[in-house]
Amino acid sequence: MRPLLKFSEWQLALPLGLAFVALFLAPLMLLVGVSFFDDEKLTQPGVASWAKYYGDPFTYKVIADTLLLGVKTVCTTVLIGYPLALVYLDLPARWQRVLLFIIVMPLLLSVVVRTFAWIVVLGREGLVNQLLLSLGVISEPLRLLQTELGLVISLTQIEMPLMLLPLISVMSRLDPNLRDASAALGASRWRTLFTVIVPLSMPGLVAGCLLVFASSTTAFISQTVIGGVRLIYLPLVIWQQALIVFHWPQAAVASLSLVVSVLSVIAALSWLGRRSTGYVHG
């Protein structure tokens, strides 16, 4: 039977526990309390804010669009990031450090700076349109700003480090002899990839998906600057209700909806990750 932790050992976790309560649990409980008021001045308790919010069919579209944006961003980061992680494994140690520096370097810049840089890249006179026009692929500039396509493209680059860092961390610990053993047993490179490398790297892949999904669905700056007011997601609804309309109960309901929606998908991804890991080791 595992012995109980001594009180002195619990003291080490006490500062982190207090910070968690002060910075997360207390504001969350405050949001729950504010959501059960019917007026902006918080004088009439009730559930009218919940009924009004979920009685509007547009609410469900906004929630679905927000979650779908996260799913699309996760898919694009996986499609680009996983091959890049495989390239990282085959590089010499010196070039691995160079590639890792390139991956980490965007994190040294503010998200605001990186988002505004994409306006220059995706604009009608931007790099993408100028390149396509010079190659003769298109005859007139494409509209990429204030579109979901442009938003997903920008979020893919912005969130890519969150996918690559946990993925590379896990894949770097894989025994390189496993691939040689698989090849010696007659497996092709593709079969080795899908039966050996992918299952063993699943913890890093799931961790990257969780980080990218949580970050992209709540990326208010990118959603507002790149998507504009034509694309409405939950963070924009929260901002409008809190700072434009000043209806704090509605803002609290929208905030709780975002938290519950994102956490539900994260819990589902975590469950799938545990099951896949169990199949590999079982």
Secondary structure by P-SEA (a helix, b strand, c coil): ccccccaaaaaaaaaaaaaaaaccaaaaaaaaaaaaccccccccccaaaaaaaaacaaaaaaaaaaaaaaaaaaaaaaacaaaaaaaaaaccaaaaaaaaaaaaccccccaaaaaaaaaaaaccccaaaaaaaaaccccccccccccaaaaaaaaaaaacccccaaaaaaaaacccaaaaaaaaacccaaaaaaccccccaaaaaaaaaaaaaaaaaaaaaaaaaccccccccaaaaaaaacccccaaaaaaaaaaaaaaaaaaaaaaaaaaaaaaaaaaac
